[in-house]
Amino acid sequence: MILESSYHKPVLLDETIEALKIQPDGIYVDCTFGGGGHSQAILERLTENGKLVAFDQDEDARKNVPKDDRVIFVPHNFRHLQRFLRLHEIKAVDGILADLGVSSHQFDEPERGFSIRHDASMDMRMDKRQTKTAYDVISNYSEQQLHKIFEQYGEVTNAKTLARTIVQLRATTSLKTISGFKNALRGIVKGNPNKYFAQVFQALRIEVNEELAALKDLLQQIPPMLKPGAKVAIITFHSLEDRIVKNFFRSGTVEETEGNPYMMTEKVNELKPVTKKPIIPTEKEIKTNPRSRSAKLRVAEKVMMV
Ligand SMILES: C[S@@+](CC[C@H](N)C(=O)[O-])C[C@H]1O[C@@H](n2cnc3c(N)ncnc32)[C@H](O)[C@@H]1O
């Protein structure tokens, strides 16, 4: 496979492949194909009887798909996992991988609007067929909604002030472009402006792409699609995502169970976590690929039900 090396450098590659325990004739799903780094490593371990289903909702990822009869590319959101596996007459698989978030390519392409380093319109859609952009969020959401997003998804220290200021400014000032947005909010930045806006952008990106809802939808569809003993490996980059994955692997539900009196009945959990603690990148990987620094890999296995 010829990979465009600058598209994305795969994170925790060896650790993920080792955790998946690839069966040479197996069927695997890469929910987040991107530059295809993880997919390539899976394909190298499959025989000609193996199969790889690769999802990516970003049309740009298609150019990295190898000409390989074993690969089925699905240019859609992984929250429709079961629907597309059914469409391809796949009843159960030997392993599933998801490497969440955005690719380096998406960050580095100025017009996608993901990065504070560039000027473009406030877009941030991974899937350009979707209509909701970051500009729509800052233009139409209520102050309370914006407050919640900045606080929870971005851990922005002055989330309330930020939300209030956006709502006041948007009546008179154009917040359509990254430079317009940053200039308008200059006065309320706390601490290092780059760090501050990175947190604000992360929050908007998570909201625009409904990242947490898509993750929950995906997780709930995984257990019935795995063969007994098959593994699922998920790489997260945000504490909220990691908590959702950890909780799901332990309890089989995406609801918060701890301290919730309404969750009295134990759900049957078809998964068993393989690793107690998440696997994190080595110092060496962080040095060569700083974008890996917040990555956490969790792995679970489908248990045999008796
Ligand atoms: C971190 S990158 C994956 C990189 C990949 N593992 C590699 O080695 O190149 C995440 C990719 O997943 C895609 N993606 C994120 N959320 C998705 C979703 N809900 N459905 C489908 N694709 C998604 C993004 O468009 C992006 O290309």
The ligand as a MOL file (V3000), in Angstrom:
LIG
                    3D

  0  0  0     0  0            999 V3000
M  V30 BEGIN CTAB
M  V30 COUNTS 27 29 0 0 0
M  V30 BEGIN ATOM
M  V30 1 C -7.2300 9.5720 14.5350 0
M  V30 2 S -7.7540 9.3510 12.8860 0 CHG=1
M  V30 3 C -7.4250 7.6610 12.5640 0
M  V30 4 C -6.0850 7.4110 12.0110 0
M  V30 5 C -5.7990 6.0020 11.5590 0
M  V30 6 N -5.8720 5.0450 12.6340 0
M  V30 7 C -4.4570 5.9250 10.8790 0
M  V30 8 O -3.6300 5.0970 11.2750 0
M  V30 9 O -4.2060 6.6990 9.9560 0 CHG=-1
M  V30 10 C -9.4840 9.3180 13.0010 0
M  V30 11 C -10.2210 9.1350 11.6920 0
M  V30 12 O -11.5020 8.6530 11.9900 0
M  V30 13 C -12.4850 9.3670 11.3110 0
M  V30 14 N -13.6470 9.3990 12.1910 0
M  V30 15 C -13.7690 10.0120 13.3890 0
M  V30 16 N -14.9770 9.8160 13.9040 0
M  V30 17 C -15.6520 9.0220 13.0180 0
M  V30 18 C -16.9610 8.4690 12.9830 0
M  V30 19 N -17.8400 8.6980 13.9630 0
M  V30 20 N -17.2910 7.6950 11.9260 0
M  V30 21 C -16.4140 7.4580 10.9170 0
M  V30 22 N -15.1780 7.9830 10.8750 0
M  V30 23 C -14.7900 8.7530 11.9320 0
M  V30 24 C -11.8860 10.7180 11.0410 0
M  V30 25 O -12.4460 11.2790 9.8700 0
M  V30 26 C -10.4060 10.4150 10.8950 0
M  V30 27 O -10.0420 10.2120 9.5620 0
M  V30 END ATOM
M  V30 BEGIN BOND
M  V30 1 1 1 2
M  V30 2 1 2 3
M  V30 3 1 2 10
M  V30 4 1 3 4
M  V30 5 1 4 5
M  V30 6 1 5 6
M  V30 7 1 5 7
M  V30 8 2 7 8
M  V30 9 1 7 9
M  V30 10 1 10 11
M  V30 11 1 11 12
M  V30 12 1 11 26
M  V30 13 1 12 13
M  V30 14 1 13 14
M  V30 15 1 13 24
M  V30 16 1 14 15
M  V30 17 1 14 23
M  V30 18 2 15 16
M  V30 19 1 16 17
M  V30 20 1 17 18
M  V30 21 2 17 23
M  V30 22 1 18 19
M  V30 23 2 18 20
M  V30 24 1 20 21
M  V30 25 2 21 22
M  V30 26 1 22 23
M  V30 27 1 24 25
M  V30 28 1 24 26
M  V30 29 1 26 27
M  V30 END BOND
M  V30 END CTAB
M  END
